[in-house]
Each structure stands twice: as C-alpha cells, then as structure tokens.
C-alpha cells in the first residue's frame, strides 16, 4: 500500500488502551520461566574443537540443549536437521543475544548428557572421522558433574530463593583426520538402457577423494532406487557394501542394483474412505490396470486425490507381487489409503487485506486496505460424489487513503458462493460454479457500487499441477450506486480462458525455475464487444544464496463496439474491473497503484475526463530483482522496474519510465511482509524526450520522493 505526502498527527492513546497495555506487561512479567528448586537449568553448551564440521549440525543431534536465545541469523540457512546434509563447517553468521524472561529452561539430566557425549563420537564416525574423540567435559558449577540434582551440598548460586541453579557445560572434541573415498563401484547395471545407466551414475553423492559420509552414501542409494522405479522397475532393490580402513583412512564403496522386470499396474483399490464415493477417488487417481508403473505416476495420483479436499491424509502405496519363489511377477498392486477429514466446516475469523485486488488471474494494485471479518460454511461431500460447496461473507471496513493513511472507514460486504464438481465429463476435469456479490466503495474510483459476478468454468491441470487451465463463460453486472459520479452502470459477458505453466521450485519463495501464464477474454452481446489478451513470463535463477528474478508482462485490449449508454472513458477503455493498469507493489514500484501512464491532461479532449488511474488499451512491464537473504526470516532486495500504459492502441516501448529501488522482506506463514521504495530515474523516462510531469510525488519521512513506497504482503512476482 502506498501513502502520499501529507501526514497527520496521531490521536492520543486512550486511557483504557494504556491500562490494557500495562496489564499485558504485568502478565508477561508474571509468566517468567523458572528453574525447579532441585534442578539445574542449562544456560550454555560450548562445543570446543569443532573446526571442520558444522557445529549447528552437530547440536541438532544432541538431546541436551541450552536455553534458547533471541538471535539474528545472517547465513540464511535456517536450523539444520539431525543427520541431514550439509555437515561441513561454514561461516557462522548467527548472532545470539539474550533469552526472554519467559523462555523455558532446559533441565540437566546427567544420564542424557553422558549419552550425548557418545552421540558426538558416533556422529563424527558417521561423518567419516573414525578417530574423533570427546576428550573433556566440564561443568560449571562442578558439583553437577557427579549429581544432576541441587541440594544443600551443591556449590552453586540459586537463581532465586525458591529456584535451582543455572549450569554451563563445555565439551572439547578432537576431530582427527577424516576417511576419504578411495574407490567406488556400481554393479548390476549392465542390462539397463543407456539413459538409466547415466542416471545411476549421476546419483552418486560421493566422489573419489572426498570425505566419506554415511548420510551421503544412503542418499546415493535412495536416488538410485528412485531412478530405477521411475523407469518402471517396481521391484528394484539395492545392496551396498563399504570397506573402511581406519589406519589408512580410506573407504571403498560398492553398490549392487537388482532392477528386476519392468512392472505394470495390477489391481487398484481404495481403503479407509468410509461412505465417500470410491469411484470418484479412482477416477481422479487415474490409475489403470496394465498401465506402466512409475514412481511419479503414484505421486501424481496422490496429489490429485488429496486435492479433492475431503481427506486429512492420502497415501498411494505400490505393492509388487511375487510368486511362490519370491520372484517379482512384474505386477504392482496399488492401494489408495485415505483418511476422511471433516465434511462440514464452518468458522469465524478476520484479517487485513492491503493494497491488492484480484481480477481474474491478474492481481491489481489499489490504494486501499481493509479490515474484515470472515464467516464461512463449507461441505466437502455435498449431495455425495465428493462435491464441495462453500458460502462465505466478508463484512469489511474499507480505508482509501489520499493524504491521510488512516482515513475514515467506509463499510462494504463481499459474499461468495462456490460449487465444485470433481470428475466432470473427464476424470480430472472439475466443474466450478462461482457467484459473488460485492457492495462497497470501488477500489479504483472510490464511489459506491454493486457488483454481481458469476462464472461457470471447466478446470483441468496436468503433470502434478504444473500446467493448469480454465475455460468458461463469465458475466459481470456493475451498478453505480452514487448519483454524482460521471460513470455509468454496465453489463459484460465474456468467454474466459486462462492457462499457466509453473516450473518453480516453490510457488511462495521461488529460487529457480520459470512461470508463464496467459489470460484471454472475448466479450460480446452486452455493453462491449472486445478481446483482452494478457501474457506473463517470469524467471528465477540462483546465484549462490542470492536469487535473480525477472518478469515481462504485456496487456492488450481490443474494443470493437461499445454501448451508447456508457460514459466516454468506459466506452474508450473498457470495463473498469478488467482495464489494463500498472503501478503499485506488484507491478511498477516507481508509481502509485494504477498511476503508470500519461497524466489526465495528455488526451487534450475535454470529453474524455481521464484520471491518473483510468488505465489504457496497451500495457507492457519489465522487472528485474535481486533477492538477498539476510537470515532465515529477513531479506533485502534491489530492483529495477520499467513499463508503460497507453490509452491509444499501440505499445510504446520507448516509454521506459525506469524506476530503481530496494526493499525489506520479513517472512511469515502467510507470505513475506514487504516494504519497497521505488525512485524514478531522471532522464530515463522517455527515450529522446524530456521527462514528463512528475504528478505523483510522495513524501517519505517528510522528504519528497519522485516515486512511491509500498507496504504489502507477498513478493512482487
């Protein structure tokens, strides 16, 4: 959400709010954690001599732990899991500072700590350090070395009269030298195809001359087994042998693969479904007897069955059949094991929506935020057949800032009814019927209006959801409720087609891959005849821990006919909800939401009362962004945005309107909270021409800014 220049003096905090804050502080102070009177609380555990290996990876495998402290991690790695690579030492950029008073105290257990000392040596052995030893363990106070209970004889200072003592532990390790891989061999692959043999060779996670590691050796076997099963060898097995010479510090690795015959699917059954329709589950799974077996085939079936939304867990299990001699028959029976979830779901909640508005596939930026309540009821087996129906209502207080970021709220309500029929006409095609009524201030032009929107769509996805398509009719009735605005009511009916290809590694925090989408609208019969085309292409490339992200998007609106009842702006540019706009947190960050393009006076036609955010008939956008993780939760970005919106039917690629800037990210469970500042670059707005009038200067901390700043949730793209 962007906020213009003027600032207002905040109102005084009411006394009842101050009292509530005071009570909250007292409650937190009363919730301070304490150490039981007869126990030691572990304040610190120091690991000395851990040089070649990652200390954090070792700590993850210990049962004893020190009291948690507030920390900032600039490594961007997050907390490691026990036994999960990487293990090598890397720069520790985590700054651990203090423990909050309410942070629990881990309690010292002597037996657990002694087993931890054994775990340290075993962990090093698994990493290839067969000579590693724990040479010293120190306790402070020393009385804890012989007894893990605090009594009158303990030489420690209690935290309080009725509490126990804090304890610091130190463990000194001698790592020694690691065992290195001297040779590796793969047996049993001679009868396999060249492609599979290459995949097996690439599966090695250990190279000759590298440190031997049990976890990497196990990972190699798992990757080889997965590769064979993906090629149809459902009975494949793997045996491994490692010969270690501790004196020479050398390891010889050997893996033998037994692929067995190529397999096909046998009987496919559903279990655990209670009275839920097994035929629909089987149809969505799309597994046929006689079909060639692959591991990804079962994974894809699991994805689609789970997407029905009626189950808390879904497992698709392949069971290879063997004859009386335990030989593989080449047949794999499949069990689809499901656990039904709640069928009737309802709830109350609330939230904040800031700076964005969804129009079809496209997310539009708006100078609006709201606080809303949410009430919903949903049935996930409506009339049987795993049909889903959901009704929700969102009453909201809408804030539309101009100069004051906290203007007087305006009331609105948004209601929606959605019906979903799985396996419609075809096994994995869904019929989706959606109806929505929205009353309240328009997010673009701020007058009150009624919006009734309804659609019927056939939705189908492919390749485990990587490709998604939707097609069907959509209608929109838009009724202006205010009398003193120069805008007309309208009706629009169009065929809506959308498709997207998602090859990103993570759709919320992508680090590599690409995303492409296309939206087509063809309208006729009512207020307009038009065709609208919006392609979007995004790419992501890792540069170490840094991610380089790029985006290029076009938009084209071709209007062939407009009703005489429309206002001049709508007749020229099309229906307000589907108009082409840019500027804002998710498009061009050098402009306020919707403000990219020519100023209102550029048309020179008094009969066309354009505004800054009227939109246009042609749009292009290009962005490049460098995303740098500072910690697991924090990140910074640097970006450059370009683009243009033209009210005439022509792309103007010489209108760069370049803006550069940076921003901060804080990751949450609902996506990154994002603050960006974009500044328009002088003499880089229009090629060969002077910069156009600024028009949208904002103020940041009282300073004028030829650009915009934005606070919202979610990445720009």
N, C-alpha and C positions, 0 to 999 in steps of 0.2 A: 504494500500500500504506500503510495507517495503522498506527501503532505506539502502544500505550498508554503509561501513565505511567512505569513504573519503568525505570530504565536500569541497565546492568551495566557493570562495569569491563572495558575491552577487554584481552584477553590480551597479554602481551609479544610483540613481533615476534621470531620465531625467528632465530637467527644465520644460518642458511642463506639466509633471505629477505633479511637485511641485506646479505649478501655478494652476492646476485644483484642487488640494487638498486645496490650500489656498482659492480659490473661494468657494469651498464646505463648509469650516469652516465659512466663512463670511456669506454664505447663511443661515447656521444653526443659527448663532447669530442673523441674521435679522429676524428669524422666532420665536423669543422668545414669549411665551404666555404672555398676559397682562390681567389685571382686568379692565373692563369698569369703566369709571370715577365716575359713580354714584352707583357702586355696591360694595358689599363685596365678596371677594373670600375666600372660606373655606379652610384654611390651615390644621386644625386638628379637629377631633371629638373624644373626650375622653369619654369612657364609664366606669364609676366607679361603683363598687359594683357587677359587673357581675362575679360571682365566680363559681357557679355550672354549668352554661350553657356556651356554646362556644360563645365567643364574635364575632368571624368571622361569625358564622351562624346568629347571630342577625343583624350584619351590612348588610348582604346580603338582608335583608328585608326593609332597610331604603331607602327612596328616596333621602335624603340629604347625600352627600358623601364628603369626604375630598380629597384634591389634591393627585393624585397618586404619589407614590414614588418608586424608584428603590429598589428592595428587593430581598433577597435570602431566600427561604423557605426550611428549613431542615426537615419539618414534612412530606413532600411527599404527602400531602392530596389534594393540589390544592384549588382553591377558591370554597366555598360551594354555593349552590343554595338556594334561599329563600324557606323555608318550606320543605326542603329535609333533612332527617336524614343523619348523626348523629348530635345530638344537645349538647351532654354532653361536659363539659369542658375537654380539653386535652392540653398537653404542647404546648405552642405557640413558635415554633422554627423558626418563620419568623423574619428576621432582615430587618427592613425598614430603608433606609438610606437617600437618597436625592431625590429631584424632579428635573428632567431635565428642563432646561430653556424653552423648547418648550412644556412642559406638560400643558395642558389646566387647567384653574382654574374653579372648580365647583362654581356656584354662589349661594349665600344665598338667600332663599325665606322664609320669616317668616311664612307664612301660611303652606308651605310644612313642615317646621321644627316642627310646632305645631302638625301637623298630624303625624309626625314621633314619637313624644312623646306618642301619642295614640297607634301607631303601636307597640311600645315597650311593653306597658302593654298588648295589645292584643296578641302579640307573646308569652309573658310569660304565659298568660292564656291558649293558645293552647299547651304549654309545661307542663301544669298541675300546674302552680304556680298561683293560684287564688288570692293570697294576694299580688302579686308583684305590686309595685307602683314606678312611677317616682317621686322622692321627691325633685329634684332640677335640674334646667337647667341654666348654666352660659354662658355668652357671654363675650368675650374679643376681642375688646372693648365693654364696657357695653352699649354703645349707640345703638348697633344692636339689643338689646332686645326689644326695642319699635319701631324701624323703620329699614326696610331692605334696605333702600337707603342711600347713602352717600351724605351729603350736607355740607353747611358751618357750621352747628351746630354740626356735628359729631365729637366726640372726638377720632379721630384715626389718625394714621400716614400713609399717602398715599405711595404706592409703588414707585410712580414717580409723577411728577407734573401733568401729564395728566391721571393718573390711580386712581383706587379705593383703598380700604384698604383690608388687609388680616384679617381673622377672625378665632378665635379659639373657639370651642364650647365644653362644658363639660356637661354630663348628669349623674346624680347619681341615681342609682336604688337600691331599697330594694327588694330582691328576695322573702323573706319569705320561708315558707316550702311548698313542693310540695304535691299534691293529689296523693295517692297511690291506685293501683288497689286492691280492697278488694275481688272481685269475678268476674268470667266470665262464661258465659253460651252460649251454642250453641243449637239452636232448629231447628227442621225440617229435620234432617239428618237420622232419624230412618229407613226410607225405602231405604236408599242408601247402596251400597255394602261396604264391609269392607275396601277395598282399598281406595275408595273415602272418607270414613269417617276418615280414618287415614290421608289422605292428608288435609282434612279440619282442623283437629286438629293441624297438623303441621303448618298450615298457620297463627296461632296466632303469632303476633309480640309483644304482651304484656303479661307478666307473672304476676301472683298474687304476690303482694308485690312490684312490680316495679312502677316507676313514670308513671302516666297516660299521654299520649301524643296523641293529635288529629291526627297527621300525621301517627303515627304508627297504630292507630285504623283504619284509612282509608286504609292504606296499607294492613291490615289484611283482610278487606272486598274485596279489589281488588284481593288478592291472592286466596281467597275462590271462588270468581266468576270465575276467570281464571281456577281453578281446576275443577269446575263443567262443564264449557264449553269444556274443554279438554276431558272430559268423555262423551261428546255427548249431554249435556243438553243446547241446544242453546237458550232456553227461560228462563234460570235460572235468578233469581233475589235475592237480599239480602236486608234485612232491619236491621238496628241497633238501639240500644237504650242504652244510657249512663245516669245513675243517679249519680250525683255528690253531695256529702255532703261537702260543703266548710268548715263547722265548724269542722267536724271530719277528714277532708282531706282524704276522702275515695271515691272511684268510683266503681260502679257496672256496668259491661258490659254485654250486651246481644245481640246476633246476631241470626236472624232467616233466614234460607235459604229456598227458594222455587224453587226446581230444575225443576219442570215441566216434560214433557215427553222427552224421548230421541229423538233426531232430526236427520233427513236426509236431504240431499240437494234437493232443488227443481229446479227451472229454473235458469240457469247460463247465464248472459248477459254481453255484453261489451258495454260501453258507452265512448264517448269522443275520439274515435280512428280516426275520420275523414275518410279518404280513406285507412287507413292502414288495412291490412288483419285481420279481426276479427277471422277467422278460425284458423290462426296461434296462435293468443293470447289464444283462447280457448284450443287449443291443448297443448300449453306449460303450461297453468294453470292446466290442467289435473284434472278438477273437473267434475264429472258425476252426473246427476240426479239420486237420490236414494242412493248415497254414504253416509256413516255415517258422520255426522257433527262432526268436532273437530276444536278448535281454531287454532291449529298448522297446520291443513290442509289448512286453508285460508292464514296463514302466509307463508307457503311454496309456495303456488301459487303466492303470491305477489312477493316473491324473484325471482322466475323463469321468471315471466313476465317482471320484471324490468331488469333482466339480458339480455333481448333481445337488450337493448341499444338504443331503439328508443324513449323512453319516459322519460320526466323530472320528472313525478310523477306517481305512481301506487298505487291505493287503492283497496283492495278486501274487500267488505262490506257484511256481512251477515244480512239478514232482515227476522226475524222469522215471519211466517204468523199466524194470529189469526182469529178466526171465529167471527160470529156476536155477541157473548157474550164475546169477548176479551179473549177467552181461546186459549192457544197455540195449534196449529194443529200438531206440530211435523215436520213441513216442514220449511226449511230455504232457501229462495231465495238468490242468490249471484249476486252482481253487481261488475264487474271488471271495475273500473273507471280509465281511463288513460288520461294523458296529453302529447301529442306528443312533442318531442324535435326537434331540428334542424336536418333535414335529411342530408343535405350536410354540412360537416365540413371540414375546412382547416385551416392551420396555419403555422407560422414560429416561431422557438424558438431555444433554445440552452441549453447546460448543460455540466456537467463534469461527467465522469464515471471513478471511481478509483478502481483499484485492483481486479476486478472480471470479469468473462467471463462466460456466460451461455452456457451450453452444455446439451441439453435435459432438464430433471428435475434437473440435478446437476449443482450447481454453482461452478466453478473452480476459484481458486485464481491465479492471474498472477501479475508479476512485470511490470505493465503497467497502465497508466492512459491517458485519452484523453480529449480534449476539442472539442465539436462537435456542429454543427448546426443541426437543425431538420426542415424539410419541409414535410408536410403530407396533404393528401386529403382523405376524407372518406365519403362514402354514406351509410346511415343506413336503406335504403329501396331500395337497388339496384335491379332493374327489378321486384320490388314488392316482396311480401311474406316475408318482414322484413329481407331480405338477407343483409349482410354487406360486404363491400369491402373497403379495406384500402391500400393505397400506401404511403410509406414514404421513405425518403432518409436522410442519416446522413453523410455528409462530415465531416471529423474529422482530427485533428492534434494529432498524437499519440506520447506519451512520454514513452520511455522504459529505465528507469534508470538502470545503473550499479553501478557507483560510484557517479555520479552527479545526484541529484534528479530532475534536470531540464535540461535534455539533449536536443539536437537539435530535434525539432519535425519532424515527418515523416507523410506524407499525406496518407489518406485512405478514403474509402467511403463504406457505408453499405446501401443497398437498400432492401426493403422487400415489398412483395405483399401478402395480406391475404384476403381470402374469407371465409365467414361463412354462412352456410345454416341451419336455425333452423328447428326443427321437421323433420329431415331426417330419413326416414324409421320408426321411432318411435317418440312419442310425444316430449320427452325431450332429444333426441339424436341430436347432432349437427354434421354436416359435415364441417370440417375445412381443407382448402387447403392453404398451405403456401409455398411461394417461396422466396428465399433470395440469393442475390449476395453480396459478401464481397471481396473488394480488398484492400490490405494494408499489413503492417508488421504482421507476425504471432505473436499472444500474448505469445506463448510458446518459439519458437525458433528464432523469430525476422526476418527471411527472408521474402521477399515479395512473396505473393501467391494470387491466385484467388480461391475463394470458391463459388461453386454453390450448394445450399442446397434446397431440395424440399420435401414436405411431404403431405400425404393425411391421415386424421385421423377422426375416429368416436369418439366423446367425449360425455360422459354421466355422470351426477352427480346425487346423491341420498341424501335423508334426508337433504333437505335445504342446499345442497352443502357440507355436512360433508364428504361424500365419493365422490371422483372424479376419473374417469377412462378415458383412451385414448388408442386407438389401431389403427394401420395402417402402411403402408409402408413408408419408408423414404430413400432418396438417397442423396449421397454427392459426388460431383466431386471436387477434390483438385488438383490444378495445381500449381506447383512450378514455380515462375517467375524468380528467381535468378539462374544464371548459376553455381555459385561457392559454392554451398552448397551440403552436402552429403545426401540429402533427395530426394525421388522420388515422382512423382505425383501418384495419386491413385483414384480409384472409389470404393465406397462401397454402397451396397443396403441391407437394413435390415428391418425386421418387428419390430416395436417399440411398446411395451406395458408398460403403466405406471398406477399406482393406488396409491391413497393416502387416508388416514383416518385422519381427522383433528378434534380433540375434544378439542382444546384450547379455552380459553375464549376470546382471542384476538390474531389474527394471526400476528400482528405487535409488540405488547408488551405483550406477554403471561405471566400470573401469575399462572395459574393452567391448568391441562389437559394434553393431550398427542397428539403426531403426529407420524404417521407411513407412510412410502412410500416404493414403490417397483418399480424398473425400469428393464425391460427385453429387450434385443436386440438379435435377431437371424439373422445373416448376411450370405449371400451366393452368388454364381454365379460370382462375380467380383473379386476384389483384395484379399478378405479374405472370409473364412468360419469361423465364430466364434459365441459364445454365451457369452453375458455380463449380469451379474446379480448384482444389487446394491440395497440392502435393507437399510433402515434408520429408526431409532427409537429414539424419543425424549420425554422427560417427564418434567413436571413443577409442583412444589409444593410450596404453600405459607407457609412461616414461619413468621407469623405476616406480617410486611410490606416487609420483605426480601423474595426473590424468589430463590429457589434452582432448578437449571435447569441441566439436564443431557442428554447426547446423546451417541448412539452407532451405528456405521455405518460399513458395510462391502462392499467389492467390489471384484468381481471375473471375470476374463476374460479367456475364454477357446478358444484357437485358434486351429482349426483343419486343416486349409490349408491357405497358403499364396502364392501370385503370385511371380514368379521368377523375375518380373520387379521391385519389391520393394527393398528398401535399407534394410540392415540387421537389423537395430533397429526397423523399422516399421514392418518387417516380424515377428520379435520376440514378439513385444509388442502390435501390433495392430494399428489402425488408430489414428493419433495424436489427433484429437478433442475429441475422446472417450476413451482415455487412462486413466488408473487409476493413479491418483496423489494425493498427500496430502502435507500439509504445507501451511500456509498462514492465513489470517484473519478469514476465515470461516471454517477452519479445524483444523490443528495443529499449534498453535501460537508460538511454540518454533523454527519454521523453516521458512525460506523464502518461498515464494509461489512455490509449486511444488518440494521442496528440501527434503522432508521426504523420507528416504530410504538410500540405500547404495551409497557410492561415486562412481564416474565413474570407478575407477581402480579396484573395487571389483570383476568384472567379470573375470579379468585375460585373456580375449580373445581380442586380437588386432583387430579382425574382427568385433567386436561389440563396436563401438565408442559411448558408453553411455555418457550422460551428467548428471548433478545433477538432472535435472527436466525431465528426459526421462520417468519417470513413471514406472509401473510394471504390473504384472499379478494378484497379490493379494494385498488387502489393508484392514486394519482394523483401526478404530479410536474410541476412547472413551474420552469423555469430561465431566467434572462436573464444574458448575459455580454457584457462589453465587452473586446474583444481589441485591444491596442495594441502594434504592432511597435516595438521599440526599435532593432533592427538587422535585417540580413538573417536572422540566426540566433536572436536573442534577442527575447523579447516578455514583456509583463506583461498580466495580466487582472484585472478586478474582476467579481464575480458575486454573484447572489442566487439561492438555491435554496429551494423550498417543496415540500411534499408530505406524504403520509400513507399508511400501510399499516394496514388494518383487518382483524382476524380475523373480524369479522362481515360478512355480505353487504350492505354499504352503503358508499357513498362518503361521506367526512366532509370536505367542502370547507372547513368552519370550523376544521379542524385544519391550520393553516398550517405550523407547525413551521419558521418562517423562519430561514434562516442566510445570512449575508453573509461575504464574504471576498475574497481575492486570491491570485494565484499567479504563478509564473515559468514561462517556456517556453524550451527550447533545441531548435532544430530539428535533426534528424538524418535520415539516409537511411531510417530505419525509422519515422519519425514524431517528433513533439515529445516530448522528455523533460519531464515536467510535475511541478511541486510546487505544491500548493494547500493553503491553510489556510481552513477554514470555521468561523465562530463563530455559535452560535445566539443570536438576538436576544431579550433579556429582554422579557416581556410581549407577545411576538408569536408564541407557540406555538399557543395555542388561543384562538379569539375568545370573549371574555366569560368566560374561566376563568383560574385561576392556572396558571402554568407547571407541567407535570408534573415528577416527579423527574428529575434530570439523568441519572444512570445510566451515562453513557458519557464522563465527563470523562477527558481525556488530558493528558499533560504534554509541553510543547514547551520545550526548553532549561531544564527544571526547573520551569517555570511551569504551573500548572493552566489548562486550556483547556476551556471549555464548548463543545466542538465536536470537530473532528477535523482531522488533516492527512494528506495523501496524496502519495505519490511513485509515479508510474507513467509509461507511455508512451502517447501518443495523446491527442487532445483529448477533453474530456468528452462532446461531441456534435458 
